[in-house]
Structures are given as structure tokens and as C-alpha cells.
């Protein structure tokens, strides 16, 4: 399942968030398409992210299988991408 940009993942975050920048950098370096939702540019999306995760922590990474991770480590993201066969 991909969104209108062709991305299989959606990442909710903010530029002031170090974990958000790290996750974006990791996905970019792995050449994994993702839709980035900047919660500063779209404050209403913060409620959407909180509705998904039940928390206010970011980043929230939503995967094509409907699962999500909150503040994941690089290892957590990579393991999930491999599980979903997004990475080999």
C-alpha cells in the first residue's frame, strides 16, 4: 500500500526533533520512499499522529502493514523494513 507520492511509509515528525532527523536520514540513505508529515507545518497532523500512537512522542513511523513505531532506533526501523521485505 503506497500513498499518492508512491511512498510505502509515513513519518510524522518535526525538524527540531533529533530522532525525527535521524529516522529521515536513515530512510533516505536506505533509499526507502516515505511521506514526511511535518507537525510544525501541519499542526493538525499532531492529533493524527497521537491518534495512531496513543502518545505525543515523535517520530511516529507508520508502515504499509498498518503497524507503527514510536521513537524507533535505527535497528528497529531496519528490522521492520526487512520483515516487510522493503529491504533485502
SVG drawing of the C-alpha trace seen along z (x, -y; Angstrom):
<svg xmlns="http://www.w3.org/2000/svg" viewBox="-7 -25 30 35">
<polyline fill="none" stroke="black" stroke-width="0.4" points="0.0,0.0 1.5,-3.3 0.2,-6.8 -0.2,-9.3 3.5,-10.1 4.4,-6.4 5.7,-6.1 5.1,-3.0 5.9,-4.6 4.7,-7.7 6.8,-9.5 5.3,-12.1 7.9,-14.4 9.4,-17.9 12.7,-19.5 13.6,-20.3 13.4,-16.6 16.8,-14.9 15.2,-11.4 13.0,-12.6 16.0,-13.9 17.9,-10.6 15.0,-8.5 14.5,-10.6 18.3,-10.4 18.2,-6.6 15.3,-6.1 16.9,-8.4 20.2,-6.6 18.4,-3.3 16.6,-4.7 13.2,-3.9 10.4,-6.1 8.5,-7.8 5.9,-10.5 7.1,-13.0 4.5,-14.9 6.0,-18.0 4.0,-18.6 5.2,-22.2 3.9,-22.9 0.7,-20.9 -0.2,-21.2 -3.5,-19.3 -1.4,-16.3 -0.2,-16.1 -3.6,-14.9 -3.5,-12.3 0.0,-11.1 -1.2,-10.9 -4.3,-9.0 -2.1,-6.4 0.3,-6.0 -1.7,-7.0 1.3,-9.1 2.7,-12.6 6.3,-11.3 7.7,-11.6 8.7,-10.4 5.8,-8.1 6.7,-5.8 3.6,-4.1 4.3,-1.0 2.3,0.3 1.1,3.3 -0.7,0.8 1.8,1.2 3.7,-1.7 6.8,-2.5 7.2,-5.5 10.8,-6.9 12.3,-3.8 16.0,-3.1 17.7,-2.7 17.9,1.0 14.2,1.2 13.4,-0.6 15.8,1.6 14.4,4.8 10.8,3.8 11.8,2.9 13.4,6.3 10.4,8.0 8.2,6.3 10.7,7.1 11.2,3.5 14.9,4.1 16.5,7.3"/>
</svg>
